[in-house]
Amino acid sequence: MKKIISLYGLAAAGKTTQANLLCKKYGFQQFGMGETLRAEIASGSELGAEIKKSVDQGVLIPDELMVQVLKKIGPSIKETGIVFDGFPRIVPQAEMLDKIVKENDLEVDLFILLNISFAEAQKRINKRAAETGRSDDQDPEVVNNRLEVFRRESEPLISYYKERGKFIEIDGEKTIEEVFSEIEKQLIR
């Protein structure tokens, strides 16, 4: 099964968990935007330093930096398919992604919103911060800004994928197994 899937949702909605499960079961490549950005920051590169400025402020990464990050996608996605974990986040990024996958004669098959409430997101972020010590989960002001940016940016992006018949919404507050089962149902539709 070669699919191009984007998992979308609030911070801590379960995107990475579900992406890991999909990749393990179906052999997809995984492109975790958050992980990729954190790795780039940790590398100490010039690109990482620029990305860190945006992350520290809780704002979206500028498109020109995002293009550089997306260049990590290779033609091997034709063989394996790919799950984008937390990408795209805004319409220009969706257009950017469409362009990149079209260069490989592919298209995004599914854009899946793992829908959780803001209260549930906050609860999960607090738990993750305590368990992992992730710096972008520690500062309540940065977390609140991330949630507000999501609220503001999600509506146009959802409309973009609805217009293309690619949008699926799944209740992300169900158990991990229930969410995965719902995603699997969508893979074969």
C-alpha angles and dihedrals in degrees: 000000000000111000135156106220132176120200112203135180147107120310108287093017090132100261096138093044092053093042090054091051093048093049093047094049101036104026096240120159112247124224108187106187093195093048092044092050093047091049091050090050091048091051089068091228124151088249089051092052091053092048091049091059090060095041092051090054094045093239131129119274111256114257094242089060092043091057090056090051093048092055085081088079110097137194088263088087085082088066100040111018119227141243116215108209109206097348137148104030102170135030096257088055090049089053089047090051092048089054094049095048092044088057084064092047091252138110137207106272101189137014105196122194112204095204119209131157122257089245091055091047091052091049092050093045091052090050092047091048090054093047102041107021090225105178094219089058096049103070112071092204092055091046092050090048091052090052092048092048088052092051092050097044102038100073098061091043093050089049090051092058095038089057089054094047092242101109122111125172121204128182101250093190092073119095119289090252094049092049091049091050090053091050091050090053089057093050092064098042 
